[in-house]
Amino acid sequence: MATTSRSAQQMLRSVGGGAKAPAGGDDMPSFMNVRQVAQYLQLNEKKIYALASEGKVPATKITGKWLFPRDLVDQWLLESSHGGILTDRLVVAGSDDPLLYRVVMRMANEMQANALVSYSCTGTQLGLSLLAKRRADVCAIHWGPADESLLRHRALIQRYPEHHQWVIVRAFQRAQGLIVAPQVLQEHGEDVGRLLRADLRWAMRQQGSGSHRFLVEILAQHEVRLADLKHSCHAYSERDAATRVSLGEADIAPGTRSAAHEVGLGFCAIGWEAFDLVLNKRIYFRILFQRLMDTLNAPDTVHLAGSLSGYRLREAGRLVWPT
């Protein structure tokens, strides 16, 4: 962590709107116990136990004993204080999703000019590159079937040296398959092999996107070559692919049930996938990210997910990795 305890205390005094600097300062060890962090934060030990149990303060439990990394506690203080560092920004990049898009836009509207909350749909791998370069705070990813997601997502992020500072948080599971024009679905039905071999115009996703990876794997299972598909146009997000089909520029595209349902298209279901959020450990404790998780779990979001269809939200907000 680049911010030292001394500089953190100085910044707290200058930007914290009167907030007290932690007690003890540089006398505290790099990893504090409950008694020490209570002294450091000028709180009672019972409150520290409660904050740690609720995951609201950076902490780790080793053989039943709570330990608190001082650098992360300093960063948490800075990002929690009024006027603290980057409390007013949350940039989400990576894979596109209709539900997540609406949740982010709702937050942006609620925050108004008090914070920048944005969502740039770049595809999984480009989103991870932006995260690695700290040009994004959160990256949304999907990279295969739900029952293989832990192994696949962990292997995917391990390609980046920065992954040691990252965590994976589950957003939801969603139904993945083929977005199909209604007349095509009426003619060919929901037989995946038949759709893949039909003379249809495809809206192709960019390499590095989870949907492109999904299509390549499905083609391999049915012994169809990607080169044998008729490429009609390129689409750079789930909703872009659905729009291309809706406008008649393509007959079919890889994508999710929610993206198809959103614009009144047909859908051929193939399976469920995990849609996860990758972020730096320090971002996990940022107030805006915790608010994003709260919004994702809110009753009106659950209702919206039902309206869009193709979602399972029971794991929303669960820390997937490290476990």
Secondary structure, 3 states (H helix, E strand, C coil): CCCCHHHHHHHHHHHCCCCCCCCCHHHCCCEECHHHHHHHHCCCHHHHHHHHHCCCCCCEEECCEEEEEHHHHHHHHHHHCCCCCCCCEEEEEECCCHHHHHHHHHHHHHHHHHCEEEEEECCHHHHHHHHHCCCCCEEEECCCEHHHHHHHHHHHHCCCHHHHHEEEEEEEEEEEEEEECHHHHHHHCCCHHHHHHCCCEEEEECCCCHHHHHHHHHHHHCCCCHHHCEEEEEECCHHHHHHHHHCCCCCEEEEEHHHHHHCCCEEEEEEEEEEEEEEEHHHHCCHHHHHHHHHHCCHHHHHHHHHHCCEECCCCCCEEECC
